Structure formats: C-alpha cells, structure tokens
Amino acid sequence: MEHPFLSTTDLAELTLDEIQTKISDLTGKLNFAYQTNNQTLINQIGMALESYNSARAQKLNDMFPKNKGDDHTDKINIT
C-alpha cells in the first residue's frame, strides 16, 4: 500500500538519484523505528518506502527500451 500523502506525479518528477537517496534515508529511519518498536512509525515509513520503490521501478523501466513486436528476423536461422 502506497503512502496517501505522496503524490505519484511529484515522485515522477524526481531524478533516479534523488529517489535512491530518499530510499536510503527512509531505510535508516525504518531501522530506527524497528529498534524503538514504534509500530505506527514502521507502518508509515513502510508505505513511504513502497511509494518510492514504485517510482524507482517506473524510472528504471522507462530507461530501457521495450522490444514489442520483435519477430527475431535478424537472428540466425538454425533450421
């Protein structure tokens, strides 16, 4: 479940490096929340991490070309 106060359009405007930095920062905060056994904070940070991880995955998917309709005609025929 993504965090309700993090807009996906705002996250899409961030660079990949900014997203990575924020994920690292949130992971450190999540570790602290686990150490203090603060379940509410764990849930909130977990939702924020999921939002940032989704944005990172979308950025990475956009970086690589999609080979839709590739019929492999340029490959070697071994028949």
Helices and strands as residue ranges (DSSP letters): H 8-12, H 16-36, H 39-63
